């Protein structure tokens, strides 16, 4: 059995934003929180305001709950609601964020010095971790992650993460039908310089 880490959103400490507009719960920072190359977090956005700029970082963003947001980039605004496809964008962009109708909660994947991705789980459809990747699943609803004979029961709003993912087909079976049951996440680190 491969070593896996599971963390729930509620067990992660909430760090208030400097501008007072929300809080972030860091679920994973690799290799360490002070100098991460991979960061997975959940944020509660309570007020309009700009995103923090992360030059050199690729970001993925998806809404977990709330009515929605409009992200204002330099040349256009983009409306996002729960159930939409994850948005990938350059972390240096730092778009403005406007709430459509009250607070929202979102999931963030940020990658520096490597490649990554976030894909919506489709129940009944298999997913495979890319070669050389770290990978995992963020479950929005309770259910079971399965890979061959190996399976793990996950509560709602939890991250299951493998530094060395098991090969083969991964499945997520929600306990009950729901829209946007979860997301597959992966990170392919850049090879170390010699």
C-alpha positions as a Markdown table, in Angstrom:
| # | Residue | x | y | z |
|---|---|---|---|---|
| 1 | Unk | 0.0 | 0.0 | 0.0 |
| 2 | Unk | 1.3 | 3.5 | -0.9 |
| 3 | Unk | 1.8 | 6.1 | 1.7 |
| 4 | Unk | -1.1 | 8.6 | 1.6 |
| 5 | Unk | -1.9 | 11.7 | 3.6 |
| 6 | Unk | -5.5 | 12.8 | 4.3 |
| 7 | Unk | -6.4 | 16.2 | 5.6 |
| 8 | Unk | -9.9 | 17.7 | 6.1 |
| 9 | Unk | -10.6 | 21.4 | 5.5 |
| 10 | Unk | -11.9 | 21.8 | 9.1 |
| 11 | Unk | -8.7 | 20.4 | 10.6 |
| 12 | Unk | -6.5 | 22.9 | 8.8 |
| 13 | Unk | -5.9 | 26.2 | 10.7 |
| 14 | Unk | -7.5 | 29.3 | 9.2 |
| 15 | Unk | -5.0 | 32.1 | 8.4 |
| 16 | Unk | -6.7 | 35.5 | 8.0 |
| 17 | Unk | -5.8 | 37.6 | 5.0 |
| 18 | Unk | -3.9 | 40.9 | 5.5 |
| 19 | Unk | -6.7 | 42.8 | 3.8 |
| 20 | Unk | -9.4 | 41.3 | 6.1 |
| 21 | Unk | -11.3 | 39.9 | 3.1 |
| 22 | Unk | -11.2 | 36.2 | 4.0 |
| 23 | Unk | -9.1 | 33.3 | 5.3 |
| 24 | Unk | -7.0 | 30.6 | 3.8 |
| 25 | Unk | -6.7 | 27.0 | 5.0 |
| 26 | Unk | -3.5 | 25.4 | 3.7 |
| 27 | Unk | -4.0 | 21.7 | 3.1 |
| 28 | Unk | -0.6 | 20.9 | 1.6 |
| 29 | Unk | 2.7 | 22.8 | 1.0 |
| 30 | Unk | 5.5 | 20.8 | -0.6 |
| 31 | Unk | 8.4 | 20.5 | 0.1 |
| 32 | Unk | 7.7 | 22.9 | 3.0 |
| 33 | Unk | 5.4 | 25.8 | 3.9 |
| 34 | Unk | 8.2 | 28.4 | 3.8 |
| 35 | Unk | 9.5 | 27.6 | 0.4 |
| 36 | Unk | 6.8 | 25.6 | -1.4 |
| 37 | Unk | 6.8 | 24.4 | -5.0 |
| 38 | Unk | 3.3 | 23.0 | -4.6 |
| 39 | Unk | 0.5 | 24.4 | -2.5 |
| 40 | Unk | -3.1 | 23.2 | -2.2 |
| 41 | Unk | -5.5 | 25.4 | -0.1 |
| 42 | Unk | -9.1 | 26.3 | 0.5 |
| 43 | Unk | -10.1 | 29.9 | 0.9 |
| 44 | Unk | -13.2 | 31.6 | 2.3 |
| 45 | Unk | -13.7 | 34.9 | 0.5 |
| 46 | Unk | -15.9 | 37.2 | 2.5 |
| 47 | Unk | -15.4 | 40.6 | 0.7 |
| 48 | Unk | -14.5 | 42.0 | -2.7 |
| 49 | Unk | -10.8 | 42.6 | -3.4 |
| 50 | Unk | -7.8 | 41.6 | -5.5 |
| 51 | Unk | -6.1 | 38.2 | -5.4 |
| 52 | Unk | -2.5 | 38.2 | -4.2 |
| 53 | Unk | 0.1 | 38.2 | -7.0 |
| 54 | Unk | 2.3 | 35.0 | -7.3 |
| 55 | Unk | 4.8 | 35.6 | -10.1 |
| 56 | Unk | 6.2 | 32.4 | -11.5 |
| 57 | Unk | 3.3 | 30.4 | -10.2 |
| 58 | Unk | 0.6 | 28.6 | -12.3 |
| 59 | Unk | -2.8 | 28.6 | -10.5 |
| 60 | Unk | -6.0 | 26.6 | -10.7 |
| 61 | Unk | -9.2 | 27.9 | -9.0 |
| 62 | Unk | -12.6 | 26.3 | -8.6 |
| 63 | Unk | -15.6 | 27.3 | -6.5 |
| 64 | Unk | -16.8 | 24.9 | -3.8 |
| 65 | Unk | -19.8 | 26.8 | -2.5 |
| 66 | Unk | -21.5 | 30.1 | -2.6 |
| 67 | Unk | -23.3 | 31.9 | -5.4 |
| 68 | Unk | -20.2 | 32.8 | -7.5 |
| 69 | Unk | -17.5 | 35.4 | -8.3 |
| 70 | Unk | -16.4 | 37.6 | -11.1 |
| 71 | Unk | -12.7 | 37.7 | -11.6 |
| 72 | Unk | -11.5 | 40.9 | -13.3 |
| 73 | Unk | -8.4 | 40.3 | -15.4 |
| 74 | Unk | -6.7 | 43.2 | -17.4 |
| 75 | Unk | -8.9 | 42.9 | -20.4 |
| 76 | Unk | -12.0 | 41.0 | -19.3 |
| 77 | Unk | -14.2 | 39.8 | -16.5 |
| 78 | Unk | -15.0 | 36.1 | -16.0 |
| 79 | Unk | -18.0 | 34.9 | -14.0 |
| 80 | Unk | -17.4 | 31.6 | -12.1 |
| 81 | Unk | -20.0 | 29.5 | -10.2 |
| 82 | Unk | -19.8 | 26.2 | -8.3 |
| 83 | Unk | -19.9 | 23.3 | -10.8 |
| 84 | Unk | -17.8 | 25.2 | -13.4 |
| 85 | Unk | -14.6 | 23.8 | -14.9 |
| 86 | Unk | -11.5 | 24.8 | -12.9 |
| 87 | Unk | -9.9 | 27.9 | -14.2 |
| 88 | Unk | -6.1 | 27.9 | -14.8 |
| 89 | Unk | -4.3 | 31.2 | -14.9 |
| 90 | Unk | -0.9 | 32.9 | -14.4 |
| 91 | Unk | -0.4 | 33.7 | -10.7 |
| 92 | Unk | 1.2 | 37.0 | -11.6 |
| 93 | Unk | -2.2 | 38.2 | -13.0 |
| 94 | Unk | -3.7 | 38.9 | -9.5 |
| 95 | Unk | -7.3 | 39.5 | -10.8 |
| 96 | Unk | -9.8 | 41.5 | -8.8 |
| 97 | Unk | -12.5 | 39.4 | -7.3 |
| 98 | Unk | -16.2 | 40.5 | -6.9 |
| 99 | Unk | -18.7 | 38.4 | -5.0 |
| 100 | Unk | -22.0 | 37.7 | -6.9 |
| 101 | Unk | -24.1 | 37.3 | -3.8 |
| 102 | Unk | -22.3 | 36.8 | -0.6 |
| 103 | Unk | -19.3 | 34.8 | 0.7 |
| 104 | Unk | -17.8 | 31.9 | -1.3 |
| 105 | Unk | -15.4 | 29.0 | -0.7 |
| 106 | Unk | -12.9 | 27.9 | -3.3 |
| 107 | Unk | -10.2 | 25.3 | -3.9 |
| 108 | Unk | -6.7 | 26.5 | -5.1 |
| 109 | Unk | -3.8 | 24.5 | -6.6 |
| 110 | Unk | -0.6 | 26.5 | -7.1 |
| 111 | Unk | 2.6 | 25.2 | -8.8 |
| 112 | Unk | 6.0 | 26.8 | -9.0 |
| 113 | Unk | 8.9 | 25.2 | -10.9 |
| 114 | Unk | 7.0 | 22.3 | -12.4 |
| 115 | Unk | 3.8 | 21.3 | -14.1 |
| 116 | Unk | 0.4 | 20.6 | -12.6 |
| 117 | Unk | -3.3 | 20.2 | -13.2 |
| 118 | Unk | -6.8 | 20.0 | -11.8 |
| 119 | Unk | -9.5 | 17.9 | -13.4 |
| 120 | Unk | -13.2 | 17.5 | -12.4 |
| 121 | Unk | -14.0 | 14.0 | -11.2 |
| 122 | Unk | -16.6 | 12.2 | -13.4 |
| 123 | Unk | -18.1 | 9.4 | -11.3 |
| 124 | Unk | -17.8 | 6.1 | -13.2 |
| 125 | Unk | -14.9 | 7.3 | -15.3 |
| 126 | Unk | -11.3 | 6.3 | -14.4 |
| 127 | Unk | -8.4 | 8.8 | -14.0 |
| 128 | Unk | -4.7 | 8.0 | -13.9 |
| 129 | Unk | -1.9 | 10.0 | -12.3 |
| 130 | Unk | 0.6 | 11.2 | -14.9 |
| 131 | Unk | 4.0 | 9.5 | -14.9 |
| 132 | Unk | 6.4 | 11.1 | -12.4 |
| 133 | Unk | 3.7 | 13.1 | -10.7 |
| 134 | Unk | 2.6 | 13.5 | -7.1 |
| 135 | Unk | -1.2 | 13.3 | -7.2 |
| 136 | Unk | -4.4 | 13.2 | -5.2 |
| 137 | Unk | -8.1 | 13.8 | -4.9 |
| 138 | Unk | -10.0 | 16.6 | -3.3 |
| 139 | Unk | -13.5 | 15.3 | -2.3 |
| 140 | Unk | -16.2 | 17.9 | -2.1 |
| 141 | Unk | -18.7 | 15.3 | -0.9 |
| 142 | Unk | -18.2 | 12.1 | 1.1 |
| 143 | Unk | -17.3 | 8.9 | -0.8 |
| 144 | Unk | -14.7 | 6.3 | -1.6 |
| 145 | Unk | -11.5 | 6.6 | -3.6 |
| 146 | Unk | -10.6 | 3.3 | -5.2 |
| 147 | Unk | -7.6 | 1.9 | -7.1 |
| 148 | Unk | -7.8 | -1.8 | -7.8 |
| 149 | Unk | -8.2 | -3.5 | -4.5 |
| 150 | Unk | -7.1 | -0.5 | -2.5 |
| 151 | Unk | -9.8 | 1.9 | -1.3 |
| 152 | Unk | -10.1 | 4.7 | 1.2 |
| 153 | Unk | -13.2 | 6.3 | 2.6 |
| 154 | Unk | -13.1 | 10.1 | 2.5 |
| 155 | Unk | -15.3 | 12.7 | 4.3 |
| 156 | Unk | -16.6 | 15.7 | 2.6 |
| 157 | Unk | -14.1 | 18.6 | 2.0 |
| 158 | Unk | -11.0 | 16.4 | 2.4 |
| 159 | Unk | -7.7 | 16.0 | 0.5 |
| 160 | Unk | -6.2 | 12.6 | -0.2 |
| 161 | Unk | -2.6 | 13.0 | -1.4 |
| 162 | Unk | 0.1 | 10.6 | -2.6 |
| 163 | Unk | 3.8 | 11.7 | -3.0 |
| 164 | Unk | 4.2 | 8.4 | -4.9 |
| 165 | Unk | 0.8 | 7.6 | -6.4 |
| 166 | Unk | -0.2 | 4.0 | -7.1 |
| 167 | Unk | -0.4 | 3.2 | -10.8 |
| 168 | Unk | -3.5 | 2.2 | -12.6 |
| 169 | Unk | -7.1 | 3.5 | -12.7 |
| 170 | Unk | -8.4 | 5.7 | -9.9 |
| 171 | Unk | -12.1 | 6.1 | -9.2 |
| 172 | Unk | -14.1 | 8.2 | -6.8 |
| 173 | Unk | -17.5 | 7.0 | -5.9 |
| 174 | Unk | -19.6 | 9.6 | -4.0 |
| 175 | Unk | -22.0 | 8.3 | -1.3 |
| 176 | Unk | -24.8 | 10.1 | -3.1 |
| 177 | Unk | -25.2 | 11.7 | -6.5 |
| 178 | Unk | -24.1 | 15.4 | -6.4 |
| 179 | Unk | -22.8 | 18.0 | -8.8 |
| 180 | Unk | -19.0 | 18.6 | -8.7 |
| 181 | Unk | -18.2 | 15.7 | -6.4 |
| 182 | Unk | -14.4 | 16.4 | -6.5 |
| 183 | Unk | -11.2 | 17.1 | -8.4 |
| 184 | Unk | -8.1 | 15.1 | -9.4 |
| 185 | Unk | -5.0 | 17.1 | -8.7 |
| 186 | Unk | -1.4 | 16.5 | -9.8 |
| 187 | Unk | 2.1 | 18.0 | -9.7 |
| 188 | Unk | 5.1 | 17.0 | -11.7 |
| 189 | Unk | 8.2 | 18.5 | -10.0 |
| 190 | Unk | 11.0 | 19.8 | -12.2 |
| 191 | Unk | 14.1 | 17.5 | -12.0 |
| 192 | Unk | 16.6 | 18.7 | -9.5 |
| 193 | Unk | 19.7 | 20.5 | -11.0 |
| 194 | Unk | 23.0 | 18.6 | -10.8 |
